Amino acid sequence: MGSYTPDDSLYGAHAQVVVEDVPGAVGTATSGEDPRVSRWELTGSLTPNAPAQRIRIAAQPFTVGRECDNALQLNFPTISRRHAELLLVERDLYVRDINSRNGTFLNGRRVGNFEKLNSDDMLQFGTAVFTVRSPRVHSTEKPFNPHATLVESDLDDFALANLQFDKLLTDPALVPYFQPIFSLSGGPPLGYEVLARSRLVGLETPDSMFRVAAERGLETELSVLARREGLRIAEQLGLEGELYLNTHPAELRDPLLADSLRRLRNEFPDRPIAIEIHESAVTSLKMLGELRGELRRLNMRLAYDDFGAGQSRLTELADVPPDVIKFDMCLIRGVSSASEERQTMIRSLVKMVSDLGVVPLAEGVETRDEAQACTRLGFELAQGYFFGRPCAAPNRATGRSSNSPTTLR
């Protein structure tokens, strides 16, 4: 990060902060509350990756910084020794920056002198993000859980992305993109994988969207929205075939996943749907079996994504076989010129999958040679730039780019 520019002024005796639990978080309480101070609170994490906590502003002066003699000590690399100050004036709360190197942001806008705070404001010190709660407002909104370490040049974009995130969920501003999936024997697209994009600054890609969602504990809500918007827009576009809808690993531990899928089936009763889960996210055979059973009841198929990207779960594959396995692009890239040993390994994996009654799909096919090699190795389905790039409105007749073949044979 480089050096900081701290403010070395002293603020007298060490002020105390009361840290209270929030659901799923661990907190500690200390004495020293000033009875004249109303119960303004900040909700967030004191260190990267730490549980979220509710911090009562229970003393004056209330300074924020990296040093231990601040009322609120934040152990983030982007926090200066004396970073900011919160000041209570009667029943109102104000914030000012203390010449910090990486800035203090109020709702995405950098602040300097004292500015008044309102309940539900987003207050950001460097990359430490907090929600402001007034003593008159109680909210069950999930707290932020900041864990990203950013370079200095990213800080303004990071603040703006956080500010824009509410629009992503409420407008919504999420834009589904569709990548076609083809049979290697030729013909029109059999379906599409639904990918999430947006036109909001700082939230254009899935990585950026889910990074901010993770900080707010809203990965499940964003994932649910992406699936529903994908189905809704596909219906508007008149796209035919099966839609492959992604899940987030956090959802696999959430009992509400099944409820969200039932709502989708009720809303889109006739649409062929496959639910993708990342094979590395599977932690329980029992959970996986229950999910597959629920999908069967909903007339949805199960697909394992990114097979071969890490530790392939062969036990789960045998005990709870999915309907489709998507071989990761790391196995497919350059397969046409790969060694005989590597091609033999892939051919064996494809045969094992097929013998279990599972459809093998090759991801990331970018050239004709790779597509032909995948055909020889026994793959049935494929997707990738050779067949069609993700787009917001694919051609309903072909679903593919203009130079894609009708058949490879």
Secondary structure, 3 states (H helix, E strand, C coil): CCCCCCCCCCCCCCCCCEEECCCCCCCCCCCCCCCCCCCCEEEECCCCCCCCEEEECCCCCEEEECCCCCCEECCCCCCCCCCEEEEEECCEEEEEECCCCCCEEECCEEECCCEECCCCCEEEECCEEEEEECCCCCCCCCCCCCCCCCCHHHHHHHHHHHHHHHHHHHCCCEEEEEEEEEECCCCCCCEEEEEEEECCCCCCCHHHHHHHHHHHCCHHHHHHHHHHHHHHHHHHHCCCCEEEEECCHHHHHCCHHHHHHHHHHHHCCCCCEEEEEEHHHCCCHHHHHHHHHHHHHCCCEEEEEEECCCCCCHHHHHHCCCCEEEECHHHHCCHHHCCHHHHHHHHHHHHHHHHCCCEEEECCCCCHHHHHHHHHHCCCEECCCCCCCCECCCCCCCCCCCCCCCCCC
